[in-house]
Amino acid sequence: MISNQVLQNTLDGLKDISRTDFCILDTDGKLLASTDAEYEVNPEDIQAFVNSPADSQLMKGSQYIKISDDYQLEYVLVVEGEDDSSYLVGKLAAFQLQNLIVAYKERFDKDSFIKNLLLDNLLLVDIYNRAKKLHIEADVRRVVMILEMNQEKDRNSVETIKSLFGGKSKNFITAVDEKSLIVVKELEEEETYEDVDQLAQSMLESLNLEQEDDTHIMAYGTIVNELKEVSRSYKEARMALDVGKIFFADKRVIAYSSLGIGRLIYQLPIPLCKMFIKEIFDGKSPDDFDEETLVTIDKFFENSLNVSETSRQLYIHRNTLVYRLDKLQKSTGLDLRVFEDAITFKIALMVVRYMKYMETLEY
């Protein structure tokens, strides 16, 4: 559970303080860490000590001390020396290592709890009972943020994200797949969605110091006030990622609250979408329109159906734009100069884009 490097660093620190050599082994007698490269321990001595009922024992000039986790023997600590001071130093070292096991176990348990919380794998009563045991506050404001990368996440990205939070235990960073990191961020009472958005931008900027291309997308859900609602914020952030890819491809930070009509379209069944498109375009598809027509449509919507401004930005005569709109009306039956027809056409374009995205997921 604890890495050998962490064990080694701990023993090195203990030696600096006590001027005593230590080594730690597993229950099979395999050496895990040692402060003296030449110090040797007989595996048979370890086995004999492991099988004995004693918690500590003096053998061959060294103190042997058992280190357990919930009554399960995990390690054997060997301390050089046979006097009382060596025994005292050994017990202090064992106490330090025991606390290290507890801390790492709690950290692991918290990560497991947060994952199950996000995925809705816990009963309501279990959420509050386990949160209490893990010292996680239930009634505080939180928001779930998801960082998605186009390639498998690397260790540098993980460490960069962790560094932004300064190691605060009130925030949780975990993952449920290979390409995304999930941050459950605790918020102060005065923090708003604007603050969350700024934090998301800061996270992306920090990552891009190490990335040559924009391979990261950040999405976040709504702010919730109770621990049981964290899974809802996570689902919203997931939806924001998908909807953002479909309708907001130019954005790198997407908030669930800003998805607008795209959120509704995303939840439509595909058969209903096909029926709608067939009714609007009479079997045709916006893909059948030439590039000139598509550019005209986009610019017309961009300028809020203003004919004069659209023709100016397209560098064409007003009458040319009117001709293109009349031509589009004849082929579709929709006059984009009429607000109701424009809304119908805009929604239809978004539905087509959604259907294309869903087709890519099927392959």
N, C-alpha and C positions, 0 to 999 in steps of 0.2 A: 504493500500500500504506500509506504514511504520510499522514495527513490534512494538508491545507494549514495548518490551525490549529496542529498540532504543529510543523510546519516553521517557521511564523511565530514561535511562542514560542521555538524554539531559536535562530533568528537574532536575535531581540530580546535573548536572554540573552548571546549572543556579542558583540553590539554593546555591551552594558553593560560587558562586561569589557575589550574591545579598543578601544572608541571608533572602530570601523571599520564602514562600511556594507556590507551584503551583500544579494544577491538570489539566488534559486534558481529555475531554470527547468527545464522538461522538455525532452526531446530534440527537440521540435518548435518550441522557442523560446517556449512559453507560460509567462508569469510565474506562479509558484506562491506565492512569499512574498518580501517585501522590507522592509528597514528604512528605506528612503527612498522615500516615495511619488512623488517627482519624478524618481527615478533611472530612466533609460530605457536599454534594451538593444536593439540592432538584431537582429531575428530572423535576418537573413542572416549576421550575425557568429556567431550560435549554430550555425547549420547548417554554416558553414565549419569551426568548431571541432569539431563533432561528427564531421564527415567526415574530419578530420585524424587522423594517428596519434598526435599529442601528447596526453599526460595533463594538461598544463597549458600555458598560453600567455598572454603579455602582449599585450593588444590595446587600443588607444585609451585608455590610461591605467588599465586595470583588469586584474586577474588572473582568468583563466578556468581553472577546475579541474573535471575530470571526476570524477563519483562513480558507482561501479559496484556491482552486486550479482552476485557470482559471474561476473565478467567481462562482465556485461550492463549497458550504460550506462543509468543511471536518471535522473540529474540533472546539470545544469551549474551550478556555483557561481561567481558573479561577485563579486569582492572589489574595492572601490574603492581605487585606489592602485597605483603602479608601482614602488615601492622594495622592497628586500629584506624589510623588516619586514611590508609588506602581503602579500608572498608567504608568509612564515612564518605569519602569522595565518590566511591562506587555507588553508594545508595543515593547520593545527590544526583549523580549522572543518570541513574536509573529513573529517578523521579522526573528529571528533565525529559528523557526519552519517552516516558509514559505520557506526559502531557503533550508531547509532539504527536504521539499516536492518536490521542483524543482529538487534538486540533485538526489533524488530517482526516480523521474519520468524520468529524462534524462537517468539514468542508465538503467531503464526498457526499454525505447525506443531504446537505443543503442543495447541491447540484442536482441530485436525483429527485429531490422534492420539487424543485423549480421546474424540471423537465416534465414531471408527471402533472404538475399544476397547469402548465401551459397546454398540455395535450388532453386535459380534462379526464385524467385517469384516476382522480381522487373523489371520494365521497365528501360531501360538505363537512361532516363531522370529522373526517380524517384531516381535512385541510387545517382546521383550527387546532386540533390536538397535536399534529406534527409540527405546525408552526410554533406552537408554544414550547415544545421540547427543543426546537432548534433555535429558539430566541429570535424568531422573525415576527415583527409587528404586523398585526392584521389590519388595523384601521389607519392606514396612511395612504397618501396619494402616490400612485405609480403610473407609469406608462411603459408599454412594450415597444422596443425599437428593433428592427431587423436590418442587418447589413448583409446584402447579398453580393457575391462576387461571381464573375463569369468563369473563374477557374476554382479549383479546390482551395480552400482557405489555407494560408500559410501561417507559421508560428509568429512571424513578424507582425502580421496584421492583428493577431490575437493580443500580442503584448502591447501593441500601440493603443488598441482600444482600452485595455486594462489600465494603462498609464494615465489615460485621460480622466479616470475616476479616482486616481490617487490611492488605489487599494482600499477604498471604503467598503466595508462589509455590507452596508445597507443596499448596495446595488449588486445585481447578479448578472454574470456573463456566462452564457451556456450555448449549446448548439444541439440541434436535433437532426441535422443532415450535414453533408460534406461541403456545401457551398455557402452557408450562411452562419452568422453569429447573431445571437439574440441577447439583447440587453434589457433587463427589467430595471428601470431607473426609478428610484424614489425621488419624489419632488417635494419641495417646500410649499407651504400654503400660498406664497406669493408668486410662484412660478407658473407661467402660462404656456399656451401652445407656441407662442413666439419664442420663448426660451428653449423649448424642445426642438424647434426648427433650427435655431442657432446652434444648439449642441450637435444636431445631426450634420449640419454644414461643417462644423469644426472637426467632427470625426472623419468626414470624407477628405477634408483638406489635409489632415494629419497623415492619412493613408496615402494620399497622392504625392506626399514628399518622397515616398519610396516606390511609387508606381509611375511608369511612363505613360500609361493610357488610363482612361476613365473606365475601370472595370467594376466599379462599386456602385450599388444603388442602395439607398436608405429609405425605409418606410416606417411609419409609426402609427399606432392606433389611438384611440381616445384615452384621455386621462381617467383612471378609475380610482375609487375611494376605498375599496375593500379588497382584501387578498383574493377572495373568491371570484372577483371580476377580472383578474389578471388574464385568465384564459380568453376572455372576450376581447381584450385589447390586443392579444396576440393574434387572434383570428382576423381582426380588423387590419392589423399590420400586414398579414399575409395577403389579404384581399387587396390592400393598397399596392403591394408589390406587383401583383398580376394585372390589376387595372391600370397601373402606371405604365407597364410595358406596352399595353394596348393603345391607350389614349394619350399618354403623356411621355412619349419616348424621349423628349428633349429635357425632361426633368430628372435630376439625380436624387432629389429628396421629395418623397410623396407622403402627404398626410391623408389619413382615412377621411377626415372631415372635409377635405377639398376635392373628393372624387366626383361630386355632382352626379349628373345623369349617367355617367360611366358606371357607377356602382350599381345602378338599376339594370342597365343593359347586361352587365356581367353575370347577373343572376337569372337571365332569361334562358329557357331551354332552347336548344338549337333548332328543333322542329318548328317552334313558334317563330324563331328568327327567319327561317327559310320561307315560311308562309308570308310573313310581313314583307320581305324583300320581293317576293313574287308579285304581291299585290301592288307594291309601289312602282317597280320597274318593269312589270309585265314580262317576267322571264329574263330580262336583261340584267346586267351587272354594271356597277360604276367602273369596273375594270375595262368595260367596252368603250368608255369615253376616252377621247384622245387627250394627250398631255396638255394641250392648250385649254381645253374645257375644264380639266381638273384644276389647273392653276387659277383660272378665272373664278371657279367656284370657291376655292380656298380663300382667295384674296377678297372676294365679295363678302364672305362670312367674317373675315378678319376685320373688315371695315364696317361691320354692323349694317349691311345691306345698303350702304351709301354708294350710289351709282357714280357720282362725280369723283369722290375720293378714290374709288376703286379704279376707274378709268385713268386717273392721274398717276396712280402708283404702277399701273400696268403699261403706262406710256402708250395708250391707245385712245382713239376718239370716243367720246361718249356714245355716239351712235353705233360704233363697233361693238361696244360692250352690250348695248341694248339688243343688237342683232344676235350676239352669242346667247344671251338670256332667252330670247324668243325661240331660238333654235333648240335650246335645252327644254323649254316648255313644250314644244311640239313632240319631242321624243319621250318625255316622261309624264307630261300632263301637269307638271308642277311649275308654278311661276315663282322664282326665288325672290321677286320683289314684293310678294305677298307674305306677310309674317308667318301665317299658319303653314303655307306651303314650304317656306324656308325651314321652319322647325322640323317638319316631316322629313324633308330632304336631309337635314343635318343628322337627325336620329338614324335615318336609313344608312348613311355613310358610316356612322359609328357601329351600327349593327353588323355591317359587312366586315368592318375591321375586326370586330370581336369574333366573328365566325372564322375568319382567316387565322386568327391566333389560336383558336381551339383546334383547327385542323392541324396546325404544326405540332400540337401536343399529342395528337393521335399517332404521329409517325415516330 
